[in-house]
Amino acid sequence: MRKVPWWIVVPASAAPVLLVGGWWVAQLLQGPRYDPVTTSISVLGAYGAPGYWVLTGALLALGACYLAIAAGLRQAATAGRVALGGGGAASLALTLVPAPSSGGSLHHGAIAAVGFVLLALWPVFAAGRGDRAAPWALRPGPAAAASALMWVGAAWFWIELHRDGVPRLPGAAERVVTLAQALWPLLVVLSCARAPRPYTAAGDGGREGGVRRTVRLGGSAHPPGADSSAPGRTRPSSRS
């Protein structure tokens, strides 16, 4: 059993900074005609956009952060780590299929949708099954709440994209969803780092979740259920 490795705090802290910093700098390069409230982030990374390389670099670094967190966060269940790593891979793939400068792109939209689904599901997949020893962000309740908020934000984004009339706010909705997905890994890492005892998810390396306890018998530590009368040990004689 071990606590979260110290180095994992670096990519977890960098992920939201890279995301917000990337779209903010790209937005400045785009100029005042770009409205971040009504326009998608993908426009900033379109071929020929002034901030193309800025947002592309931010997405590459963001995907690498997700992959690093998935590799090092042994406290999370394997299914959750796979989903988080898949979200990171989708972020990398988005740079290979950027959105066009005008109109939509089926391939770009499909990759973005897959990445969103994986990042929205990973909190639930990573959580333990009612294990009270788990850090709070890896417990079913908080994990389900985080996932639900992401889905609500996605529904808001979809509604803003397809509803008639003005004002439409797809840019604002998209930023809320992506920022929430970038912040949750940091909250998970911090909750694991602040946990009073080391924790490893059930099924990770063949160990059960929670903290392995030992029982003191005759000055020696034995795992629960061990036979104190094993060969090589003598029991104290009883006195009449």
N, C-alpha and C positions, 0 to 999 in steps of 0.2 A: 504494500500500500504506500502511495506517495502523494504528496500535495502537488498542486499545479507547478510545472517548471517555471522558473523565473523569466525565461526568455519569451514565453508565450504572451506575456503582458505587452511586449513591444508591438507585434502585429495586431493584437486586439485593440490597443490604444490608437494605432495608426489608421485602422480601417475607416472610422467615421471622419477622421481629419482628412484623409486622402479623398474621400467621396465629396465632402463639402468643399474642400479646397480646390478640387479639380473642377467642379461645376462653377464655382465662384470665379476662378481665374478665367476659365473659358468664356464665362458670361461677360466679363469685363472686356475681353478681346473681341467679343461679338459686337459690342457697341450698344448704344441706348435703344436701338430699334428692337432688340430682343427683350421680350417680357417673360421673366421666369415664372410668373404666376399662370399664364395662359399657354405657354409653349413647353413642349417636352424637353427633357434633358438630352435626348438623342440628337436633337437638332444641332447641339453644340459639338457633337462628335461626327457630324456628317463630313463626307469628302469635300474638301475645299473650304470648310468653315475655318475662320481665323483661329479658333481654339481647338482644332482637330487633334493636334499632337498633345495638347495639355490633357484633354479628357481621355484620350486613348491611353496615355501614360498612367493616369489615375486609375482607369479600369484594370489595367495590367497589374498595377501594384495592389489594388483592392483584391483582385482574384488571388494573387500570391498570398496575401494576408489570410484570406479564408482557408486556403490550402494548408498554410502553416499552423493555424489554430486547430484545424481538423486533425492534423498529424500529431500534435502535442497534447491535446485535451483528453487525456486518458480517463478523466473522471466522467466523461459523457459516454453514453451507450454507443456501441459501434454503429448502429443504424443512423443515429444523429450525426456522427462524425462523417459518415459517407455522404449524407444529404448536404452537410455544410461544405464538404469538399466538392461536391457536384455543383453547388452554387458558385463556388470559386472558379471552377472550370467554365461555367457558363459566362461569367464575367470576362474571362480571357477570350472566349469564343466571340463575344460581342465585338471585340476589336477587329476581328477578321471579317465580320459582316456588318459594317457600320450602316447607319440609316442613311437614306438618300437625302439630298438637300431639300427636296420637296416631295410630298406624297409619302406613302407608306412602303414598307418592305416586309414581305411575308417571312423571309428567313430571319431577319433581325427581330421581328416581333415574336417568332416562335422561340428563338433562343432566350429572349428576355423573359417570356412566359415560363419556360422551363426553369430558368434561374430563380424567378420569383417563387414558384411552387416549392422548389427544394429548400430555399431559405425560409419560407413560411412554415414548412413542416419540420425542419430540423429541431426547433425547440422541444416539440412533443416527442420526437424520436429519440432525442438525447436524454430525456428525463428518466429517472428511475421509477419503478413501479411501487409508489407509496413508501419508499425507503426514507424513514425519518432521519437517517444519518447523512442523507444527501445534502449538499449545499442548496440553499433556498432556490436558486435559479434552475436547479436540476430536479426540482420536485414537480409533480404533475400539475398542481394548481397554477403556480406562476408560469410554467412553461405553456400550458394551455391558454392562459390569458394573453401571453405575448403572441402566440400564434394567431389567436382570434383577432387581436388588434391589427395584425398584418393583413389578415383577410378582409377586415372591414375597410382598411385603407385601400386595398386593391379594388374592392367594390366601388369605393368612392372614385378612384381613378377611372375605372371603366365607365361609370355613369357620366363623369365629366367629359370623357372622350365622345360619347354617343348622344348626349342630350342636345336638344335644339335650344336656340336662344343664347343670350349673353347675360352676364359674364360666365364663361366656362373656365374652369380652374384645373385643367389636367396637370399643368406644371407644378402647382402647389401640392396636389394629391400625390404625384409621383415622388416628389422630394420627401414628403412625410413618410411614405412607405419605405423608400430605399434607406432613409436615415434610420428608421426603426430597425431595419434588418442589419444595418451596420453596427448599431449600438448594442444589440442583444448579445453577440459574442463577447463583447467587453464586459457586460454585466455578468455573464456566466463565468468568465475567467476571474473576475474580482470576487465573486461569491465563493468560488473554489479556493482562491488564495486566502480568503478570510475565514474559511471553515476551521473550527477549532481542532479537528482531527483529519488525518489523511483519509481520502475516500476514492474508491475505484468502482465503476459501474459494474453491475452484475454481468457475468459472461465475458468480461475483459480479462484475457489471460487465464481463464478457467477459475477465476476467483468470484466469490459471491460479493454482492454490493455491501457497502457499509464498512464498519470498522471491526477488525478481528480482535476479540478480547481474549485475554489469558486469565487463568485462575491461579492464585498462589497456593501451592500445596507444599507444606514442609520446607518453605524457603525457596522452592523452585517454581518456575512458570510452566504451566501445561495448557495446551489448547483445550477448550471445553470438550468433554466426552472422552479425554484421554484416560487410560487405565493407570492409576497410580501404583498398581501392583505388578507393573511390567517387570520382566526379568532384569536383574541388576539392582532392584530396589527392595528394601526391607521395610516392613511396616513396624511402627513403634509397638512394643509389647504393651498389652493392657495390664493394668495393676488392679489387684483385688482390693 
